[in-house]
Amino acid sequence: MARNRGIMSEKLKEEIAKELGVYDVVKNRGWGDVTSRDCGNMVAKAIEIAERSIDKAK
């Protein structure tokens, strides 16, 4: 099964990482060193942003 990559733009990922305080890890060591918990928090934040976007469109 093919994996979907690039669904979230790099810019959005970086903005969320900055907001959650993990951007220094990304900048200094790369996405591979971001903890699973922080990645989960980033996904939750992205979903929150998407839901707000949908609500505004209604």
N, CA, C and O atoms as a Maestro MAE file, in Angstrom:
{
 s_m_m2io_version
 :::
 2.0.0
}

f_m_ct {
 s_m_title
 :::
 protein
 m_atom[232] {
  # First column is atom index #
  i_m_mmod_type
  r_m_x_coord
  r_m_y_coord
  r_m_z_coord
  i_m_residue_number
  s_m_chain_name
  s_m_pdb_residue_name
  s_m_pdb_atom_name
  i_m_atomic_number
  :::
  1 25 0.846 -1.178 0.000 1 A "MET " " N  " 7
  2 3 0.000 0.000 0.000 1 A "MET " " CA " 6
  3 2 0.889 1.239 0.000 1 A "MET " " C  " 6
  4 15 1.802 1.345 0.819 1 A "MET " " O  " 8
  5 25 0.639 2.149 -0.885 2 A "ALA " " N  " 7
  6 3 1.447 3.358 -0.993 2 A "ALA " " CA " 6
  7 2 1.141 4.314 0.152 2 A "ALA " " C  " 6
  8 15 -0.007 4.450 0.573 2 A "ALA " " O  " 8
  9 25 2.167 4.965 0.641 3 A "ARG " " N  " 7
  10 3 1.996 5.936 1.721 3 A "ARG " " CA " 6
  11 2 1.763 7.308 1.125 3 A "ARG " " C  " 6
  12 15 2.411 7.694 0.152 3 A "ARG " " O  " 8
  13 25 0.843 8.033 1.707 4 A "ASN " " N  " 7
  14 3 0.598 9.408 1.278 4 A "ASN " " CA " 6
  15 2 1.611 10.311 1.951 4 A "ASN " " C  " 6
  16 15 1.648 10.404 3.177 4 A "ASN " " O  " 8
  17 25 2.412 10.959 1.175 5 A "ARG " " N  " 7
  18 3 3.403 11.889 1.717 5 A "ARG " " CA " 6
  19 2 3.065 13.285 1.233 5 A "ARG " " C  " 6
  20 15 2.508 13.468 0.150 5 A "ARG " " O  " 8
  21 25 3.405 14.248 2.036 6 A "GLY " " N  " 7
  22 3 3.242 15.626 1.627 6 A "GLY " " CA " 6
  23 2 1.821 16.144 1.711 6 A "GLY " " C  " 6
  24 15 1.473 17.107 1.028 6 A "GLY " " O  " 8
  25 25 0.993 15.521 2.539 7 A "ILE " " N  " 7
  26 3 -0.375 16.005 2.676 7 A "ILE " " CA " 6
  27 2 -0.386 17.353 3.383 7 A "ILE " " C  " 6
  28 15 -1.172 18.236 3.042 7 A "ILE " " O  " 8
  29 25 0.491 17.503 4.370 8 A "MET " " N  " 7
  30 3 0.609 18.770 5.085 8 A "MET " " CA " 6
  31 2 1.853 19.486 4.547 8 A "MET " " C  " 6
  32 15 2.927 18.889 4.470 8 A "MET " " O  " 8
  33 25 1.712 20.735 4.183 9 A "SER " " N  " 7
  34 3 2.845 21.463 3.603 9 A "SER " " CA " 6
  35 2 3.951 21.650 4.642 9 A "SER " " C  " 6
  36 15 3.696 21.676 5.846 9 A "SER " " O  " 8
  37 25 5.160 21.777 4.156 10 A "GLU " " N  " 7
  38 3 6.298 22.023 5.049 10 A "GLU " " CA " 6
  39 2 6.079 23.307 5.848 10 A "GLU " " C  " 6
  40 15 6.408 23.376 7.033 10 A "GLU " " O  " 8
  41 25 5.524 24.314 5.193 11 A "LYS " " N  " 7
  42 3 5.292 25.586 5.870 11 A "LYS " " CA " 6
  43 2 4.334 25.403 7.050 11 A "LYS " " C  " 6
  44 15 4.583 25.922 8.138 11 A "LYS " " O  " 8
  45 25 3.248 24.672 6.838 12 A "LEU " " N  " 7
  46 3 2.282 24.436 7.912 12 A "LEU " " CA " 6
  47 2 2.919 23.620 9.025 12 A "LEU " " C  " 6
  48 15 2.722 23.923 10.202 12 A "LEU " " O  " 8
  49 25 3.683 22.583 8.669 13 A "LYS " " N  " 7
  50 3 4.345 21.772 9.691 13 A "LYS " " CA " 6
  51 2 5.292 22.631 10.528 13 A "LYS " " C  " 6
  52 15 5.340 22.498 11.751 13 A "LYS " " O  " 8
  53 25 6.039 23.507 9.869 14 A "GLU " " N  " 7
  54 3 6.967 24.366 10.594 14 A "GLU " " CA " 6
  55 2 6.230 25.342 11.499 14 A "GLU " " C  " 6
  56 15 6.664 25.587 12.625 14 A "GLU " " O  " 8
  57 25 5.122 25.903 11.023 15 A "GLU " " N  " 7
  58 3 4.335 26.832 11.843 15 A "GLU " " CA " 6
  59 2 3.789 26.129 13.085 15 A "GLU " " C  " 6
  60 15 3.832 26.682 14.184 15 A "GLU " " O  " 8
  61 25 3.278 24.914 12.909 16 A "ILE " " N  " 7
  62 3 2.749 24.166 14.045 16 A "ILE " " CA " 6
  63 2 3.884 23.796 15.004 16 A "ILE " " C  " 6
  64 15 3.721 23.895 16.221 16 A "ILE " " O  " 8
  65 25 5.014 23.377 14.474 17 A "ALA " " N  " 7
  66 3 6.166 23.035 15.317 17 A "ALA " " CA " 6
  67 2 6.610 24.238 16.142 17 A "ALA " " C  " 6
  68 15 6.949 24.098 17.317 17 A "ALA " " O  " 8
  69 25 6.609 25.420 15.527 18 A "LYS " " N  " 7
  70 3 6.964 26.638 16.265 18 A "LYS " " CA " 6
  71 2 5.960 26.898 17.370 18 A "LYS " " C  " 6
  72 15 6.338 27.213 18.498 18 A "LYS " " O  " 8
  73 25 4.682 26.767 17.050 19 A "GLU " " N  " 7
  74 3 3.623 27.020 18.021 19 A "GLU " " CA " 6
  75 2 3.717 26.057 19.207 19 A "GLU " " C  " 6
  76 15 3.447 26.442 20.344 19 A "GLU " " O  " 8
  77 25 4.100 24.810 18.940 20 A "LEU " " N  " 7
  78 3 4.182 23.810 20.000 20 A "LEU " " CA " 6
  79 2 5.563 23.746 20.660 20 A "LEU " " C  " 6
  80 15 5.777 22.965 21.587 20 A "LEU " " O  " 8
  81 25 6.489 24.566 20.180 21 A "GLY " " N  " 7
  82 3 7.806 24.646 20.806 21 A "GLY " " CA " 6
  83 2 8.774 23.543 20.436 21 A "GLY " " C  " 6
  84 15 9.715 23.281 21.186 21 A "GLY " " O  " 8
  85 25 8.576 22.895 19.314 22 A "VAL " " N  " 7
  86 3 9.497 21.823 18.899 22 A "VAL " " CA " 6
  87 2 10.286 22.186 17.641 22 A "VAL " " C  " 6
  88 15 11.001 21.346 17.095 22 A "VAL " " O  " 8
  89 25 10.164 23.415 17.184 23 A "TYR " " N  " 7
  90 3 10.838 23.797 15.945 23 A "TYR " " CA " 6
  91 2 12.355 23.734 16.072 23 A "TYR " " C  " 6
  92 15 13.042 23.431 15.097 23 A "TYR " " O  " 8
  93 25 12.889 24.016 17.264 24 A "ASP " " N  " 7
  94 3 14.346 23.948 17.437 24 A "ASP " " CA " 6
  95 2 14.866 22.543 17.158 24 A "ASP " " C  " 6
  96 15 15.935 22.382 16.568 24 A "ASP " " O  " 8
  97 25 14.121 21.533 17.577 25 A "VAL " " N  " 7
  98 3 14.512 20.148 17.304 25 A "VAL " " CA " 6
  99 2 14.530 19.913 15.798 25 A "VAL " " C  " 6
  100 15 15.472 19.333 15.260 25 A "VAL " " O  " 8
  101 25 13.480 20.370 15.128 26 A "VAL " " N  " 7
  102 3 13.386 20.197 13.676 26 A "VAL " " CA " 6
  103 2 14.542 20.914 12.981 26 A "VAL " " C  " 6
  104 15 15.200 20.355 12.104 26 A "VAL " " O  " 8
  105 25 14.772 22.137 13.383 27 A "LYS " " N  " 7
  106 3 15.808 22.955 12.741 27 A "LYS " " CA " 6
  107 2 17.199 22.374 12.966 27 A "LYS " " C  " 6
  108 15 18.021 22.354 12.050 27 A "LYS " " O  " 8
  109 25 17.463 21.902 14.179 28 A "ASN " " N  " 7
  110 3 18.809 21.437 14.510 28 A "ASN " " CA " 6
  111 2 19.071 19.972 14.174 28 A "ASN " " C  " 6
  112 15 20.191 19.615 13.811 28 A "ASN " " O  " 8
  113 25 18.049 19.115 14.292 29 A "ARG " " N  " 7
  114 3 18.278 17.686 14.118 29 A "ARG " " CA " 6
  115 2 17.380 17.030 13.086 29 A "ARG " " C  " 6
  116 15 17.632 15.887 12.703 29 A "ARG " " O  " 8
  117 25 16.339 17.714 12.622 30 A "GLY " " N  " 7
  118 3 15.457 17.159 11.603 30 A "GLY " " CA " 6
  119 2 14.188 16.564 12.183 30 A "GLY " " C  " 6
  120 15 14.059 16.385 13.394 30 A "GLY " " O  " 8
  121 25 13.240 16.257 11.279 31 A "TRP " " N  " 7
  122 3 11.940 15.734 11.689 31 A "TRP " " CA " 6
  123 2 12.062 14.379 12.367 31 A "TRP " " C  " 6
  124 15 11.217 14.034 13.193 31 A "TRP " " O  " 8
  125 25 13.068 13.617 12.048 32 A "GLY " " N  " 7
  126 3 13.230 12.284 12.622 32 A "GLY " " CA " 6
  127 2 13.466 12.269 14.115 32 A "GLY " " C  " 6
  128 15 13.252 11.244 14.763 32 A "GLY " " O  " 8
  129 25 13.901 13.383 14.675 33 A "ASP " " N  " 7
  130 3 14.157 13.457 16.114 33 A "ASP " " CA " 6
  131 2 13.001 14.056 16.898 33 A "ASP " " C  " 6
  132 15 13.106 14.225 18.113 33 A "ASP " " O  " 8
  133 25 11.907 14.380 16.233 34 A "VAL " " N  " 7
  134 3 10.720 14.875 16.939 34 A "VAL " " CA " 6
  135 2 10.060 13.660 17.589 34 A "VAL " " C  " 6
  136 15 9.887 12.627 16.942 34 A "VAL " " O  " 8
  137 25 9.692 13.780 18.868 35 A "THR " " N  " 7
  138 3 9.120 12.639 19.582 35 A "THR " " CA " 6
  139 2 7.753 12.262 19.024 35 A "THR " " C  " 6
  140 15 7.075 13.068 18.387 35 A "THR " " O  " 8
  141 25 7.371 11.021 19.280 36 A "SER " " N  " 7
  142 3 6.054 10.543 18.845 36 A "SER " " CA " 6
  143 2 4.947 11.391 19.460 36 A "SER " " C  " 6
  144 15 3.970 11.730 18.793 36 A "SER " " O  " 8
  145 25 5.106 11.727 20.720 37 A "ARG " " N  " 7
  146 3 4.106 12.550 21.405 37 A "ARG " " CA " 6
  147 2 3.965 13.905 20.708 37 A "ARG " " C  " 6
  148 15 2.853 14.375 20.467 37 A "ARG " " O  " 8
  149 25 5.107 14.529 20.386 38 A "ASP " " N  " 7
  150 3 5.050 15.831 19.711 38 A "ASP " " CA " 6
  151 2 4.439 15.710 18.321 38 A "ASP " " C  " 6
  152 15 3.694 16.590 17.890 38 A "ASP " " O  " 8
  153 25 4.752 14.618 17.614 39 A "CYS " " N  " 7
  154 3 4.138 14.402 16.297 39 A "CYS " " CA " 6
  155 2 2.626 14.258 16.440 39 A "CYS " " C  " 6
  156 15 1.868 14.811 15.643 39 A "CYS " " O  " 8
  157 25 2.192 13.520 17.447 40 A "GLY " " N  " 7
  158 3 0.759 13.373 17.701 40 A "GLY " " CA " 6
  159 2 0.112 14.707 18.017 40 A "GLY " " C  " 6
  160 15 -0.992 14.996 17.555 40 A "GLY " " O  " 8
  161 25 0.801 15.517 18.804 41 A "ASN " " N  " 7
  162 3 0.277 16.850 19.115 41 A "ASN " " CA " 6
  163 2 0.194 17.724 17.866 41 A "ASN " " C  " 6
  164 15 -0.724 18.531 17.722 41 A "ASN " " O  " 8
  165 25 1.158 17.555 16.971 42 A "MET " " N  " 7
  166 3 1.129 18.315 15.725 42 A "MET " " CA " 6
  167 2 -0.050 17.891 14.854 42 A "MET " " C  " 6
  168 15 -0.709 18.733 14.243 42 A "MET " " O  " 8
  169 25 -0.314 16.594 14.799 43 A "VAL " " N  " 7
  170 3 -1.459 16.095 14.023 43 A "VAL " " CA " 6
  171 2 -2.756 16.631 14.615 43 A "VAL " " C  " 6
  172 15 -3.641 17.073 13.884 43 A "VAL " " O  " 8
  173 25 -2.864 16.590 15.929 44 A "ALA " " N  " 7
  174 3 -4.072 17.104 16.593 44 A "ALA " " CA " 6
  175 2 -4.270 18.585 16.282 44 A "ALA " " C  " 6
  176 15 -5.392 19.027 16.036 44 A "ALA " " O  " 8
  177 25 -3.191 19.343 16.295 45 A "LYS " " N  " 7
  178 3 -3.266 20.773 15.990 45 A "LYS " " CA " 6
  179 2 -3.669 20.980 14.533 45 A "LYS " " C  " 6
  180 15 -4.473 21.865 14.238 45 A "LYS " " O  " 8
  181 25 -3.127 20.185 13.624 46 A "ALA " " N  " 7
  182 3 -3.481 20.299 12.204 46 A "ALA " " CA " 6
  183 2 -4.956 19.994 11.997 46 A "ALA " " C  " 6
  184 15 -5.620 20.661 11.204 46 A "ALA " " O  " 8
  185 25 -5.476 18.993 12.702 47 A "ILE " " N  " 7
  186 3 -6.900 18.660 12.600 47 A "ILE " " CA " 6
  187 2 -7.740 19.821 13.128 47 A "ILE " " C  " 6
  188 15 -8.754 20.183 12.531 47 A "ILE " " O  " 8
  189 25 -7.318 20.396 14.241 48 A "GLU " " N  " 7
  190 3 -8.021 21.553 14.807 48 A "GLU " " CA " 6
  191 2 -8.068 22.710 13.807 48 A "GLU " " C  " 6
  192 15 -9.112 23.339 13.632 48 A "GLU " " O  " 8
  193 25 -6.954 22.986 13.162 49 A "ILE " " N  " 7
  194 3 -6.889 24.057 12.166 49 A "ILE " " CA " 6
  195 2 -7.819 23.745 10.996 49 A "ILE " " C  " 6
  196 15 -8.537 24.623 10.520 49 A "ILE " " O  " 8
  197 25 -7.806 22.491 10.532 50 A "ALA " " N  " 7
  198 3 -8.661 22.093 9.414 50 A "ALA " " CA " 6
  199 2 -10.134 22.225 9.777 50 A "ALA " " C  " 6
  200 15 -10.941 22.693 8.973 50 A "ALA " " O  " 8
  201 25 -10.478 21.812 10.988 51 A "GLU " " N  " 7
  202 3 -11.880 21.921 11.421 51 A "GLU " " CA " 6
  203 2 -12.333 23.378 11.501 51 A "GLU " " C  " 6
  204 15 -13.458 23.708 11.125 51 A "GLU " " O  " 8
  205 25 -11.449 24.245 11.993 52 A "ARG " " N  " 7
  206 3 -11.799 25.671 12.031 52 A "ARG " " CA " 6
  207 2 -11.987 26.219 10.632 52 A "ARG " " C  " 6
  208 15 -12.870 27.042 10.395 52 A "ARG " " O  " 8
  209 25 -11.160 25.766 9.708 53 A "SER " " N  " 7
  210 3 -11.256 26.204 8.319 53 A "SER " " CA " 6
  211 2 -12.581 25.771 7.706 53 A "SER " " C  " 6
  212 15 -13.213 26.538 6.980 53 A "SER " " O  " 8
  213 25 -12.998 24.550 7.995 54 A "ILE " " N  " 7
  214 3 -14.270 24.037 7.485 54 A "ILE " " CA " 6
  215 2 -15.427 24.831 8.073 54 A "ILE " " C  " 6
  216 15 -16.364 25.188 7.360 54 A "ILE " " O  " 8
  217 25 -15.363 25.108 9.378 55 A "ASP " " N  " 7
  218 3 -16.438 25.869 10.038 55 A "ASP " " CA " 6
  219 2 -16.579 27.269 9.445 55 A "ASP " " C  " 6
  220 15 -17.691 27.779 9.308 55 A "ASP " " O  " 8
  221 25 -15.454 27.887 9.095 56 A "LYS " " N  " 7
  222 3 -15.494 29.226 8.500 56 A "LYS " " CA " 6
  223 2 -16.119 29.193 7.104 56 A "LYS " " C  " 6
  224 15 -16.746 30.161 6.673 56 A "LYS " " O  " 8
  225 25 -15.942 28.080 6.409 57 A "ALA " " N  " 7
  226 3 -16.445 27.961 5.037 57 A "ALA " " CA " 6
  227 2 -17.953 27.742 5.004 57 A "ALA " " C  " 6
  228 15 -18.583 27.925 3.962 57 A "ALA " " O  " 8
  229 25 -18.532 27.355 6.124 58 A "LYS " " N  " 7
  230 3 -19.966 27.076 6.155 58 A "LYS " " CA " 6
  231 2 -20.795 28.325 6.152 58 A "LYS " " C  " 6
  232 15 -22.023 28.251 6.176 58 A "LYS " " O  " 8
  :::
 }
 m_bond[231] {
  # First column is bond index #
  i_m_from
  i_m_to
  i_m_order
  :::
  1 1 2 1
  2 2 3 1
  3 3 4 2
  4 3 5 1
  5 5 6 1
  6 6 7 1
  7 7 8 2
  8 7 9 1
  9 9 10 1
  10 10 11 1
  11 11 12 2
  12 11 13 1
  13 13 14 1
  14 14 15 1
  15 15 16 2
  16 15 17 1
  17 17 18 1
  18 18 19 1
  19 19 20 2
  20 19 21 1
  21 21 22 1
  22 22 23 1
  23 23 24 2
  24 23 25 1
  25 25 26 1
  26 26 27 1
  27 27 28 2
  28 27 29 1
  29 29 30 1
  30 30 31 1
  31 31 32 2
  32 31 33 1
  33 33 34 1
  34 34 35 1
  35 35 36 2
  36 35 37 1
  37 37 38 1
  38 38 39 1
  39 39 40 2
  40 39 41 1
  41 41 42 1
  42 42 43 1
  43 43 44 2
  44 43 45 1
  45 45 46 1
  46 46 47 1
  47 47 48 2
  48 47 49 1
  49 49 50 1
  50 50 51 1
  51 51 52 2
  52 51 53 1
  53 53 54 1
  54 54 55 1
  55 55 56 2
  56 55 57 1
  57 57 58 1
  58 58 59 1
  59 59 60 2
  60 59 61 1
  61 61 62 1
  62 62 63 1
  63 63 64 2
  64 63 65 1
  65 65 66 1
  66 66 67 1
  67 67 68 2
  68 67 69 1
  69 69 70 1
  70 70 71 1
  71 71 72 2
  72 71 73 1
  73 73 74 1
  74 74 75 1
  75 75 76 2
  76 75 77 1
  77 77 78 1
  78 78 79 1
  79 79 80 2
  80 79 81 1
  81 81 82 1
  82 82 83 1
  83 83 84 2
  84 83 85 1
  85 85 86 1
  86 86 87 1
  87 87 88 2
  88 87 89 1
  89 89 90 1
  90 90 91 1
  91 91 92 2
  92 91 93 1
  93 93 94 1
  94 94 95 1
  95 95 96 2
  96 95 97 1
  97 97 98 1
  98 98 99 1
  99 99 100 2
  100 99 101 1
  101 101 102 1
  102 102 103 1
  103 103 104 2
  104 103 105 1
  105 105 106 1
  106 106 107 1
  107 107 108 2
  108 107 109 1
  109 109 110 1
  110 110 111 1
  111 111 112 2
  112 111 113 1
  113 113 114 1
  114 114 115 1
  115 115 116 2
  116 115 117 1
  117 117 118 1
  118 118 119 1
  119 119 120 2
  120 119 121 1
  121 121 122 1
  122 122 123 1
  123 123 124 2
  124 123 125 1
  125 125 126 1
  126 126 127 1
  127 127 128 2
  128 127 129 1
  129 129 130 1
  130 130 131 1
  131 131 132 2
  132 131 133 1
  133 133 134 1
  134 134 135 1
  135 135 136 2
  136 135 137 1
  137 137 138 1
  138 138 139 1
  139 139 140 2
  140 139 141 1
  141 141 142 1
  142 142 143 1
  143 143 144 2
  144 143 145 1
  145 145 146 1
  146 146 147 1
  147 147 148 2
  148 147 149 1
  149 149 150 1
  150 150 151 1
  151 151 152 2
  152 151 153 1
  153 153 154 1
  154 154 155 1
  155 155 156 2
  156 155 157 1
  157 157 158 1
  158 158 159 1
  159 159 160 2
  160 159 161 1
  161 161 162 1
  162 162 163 1
  163 163 164 2
  164 163 165 1
  165 165 166 1
  166 166 167 1
  167 167 168 2
  168 167 169 1
  169 169 170 1
  170 170 171 1
  171 171 172 2
  172 171 173 1
  173 173 174 1
  174 174 175 1
  175 175 176 2
  176 175 177 1
  177 177 178 1
  178 178 179 1
  179 179 180 2
  180 179 181 1
  181 181 182 1
  182 182 183 1
  183 183 184 2
  184 183 185 1
  185 185 186 1
  186 186 187 1
  187 187 188 2
  188 187 189 1
  189 189 190 1
  190 190 191 1
  191 191 192 2
  192 191 193 1
  193 193 194 1
  194 194 195 1
  195 195 196 2
  196 195 197 1
  197 197 198 1
  198 198 199 1
  199 199 200 2
  200 199 201 1
  201 201 202 1
  202 202 203 1
  203 203 204 2
  204 203 205 1
  205 205 206 1
  206 206 207 1
  207 207 208 2
  208 207 209 1
  209 209 210 1
  210 210 211 1
  211 211 212 2
  212 211 213 1
  213 213 214 1
  214 214 215 1
  215 215 216 2
  216 215 217 1
  217 217 218 1
  218 218 219 1
  219 219 220 2
  220 219 221 1
  221 221 222 1
  222 222 223 1
  223 223 224 2
  224 223 225 1
  225 225 226 1
  226 226 227 1
  227 227 228 2
  228 227 229 1
  229 229 230 1
  230 230 231 1
  231 231 232 2
  :::
 }
}
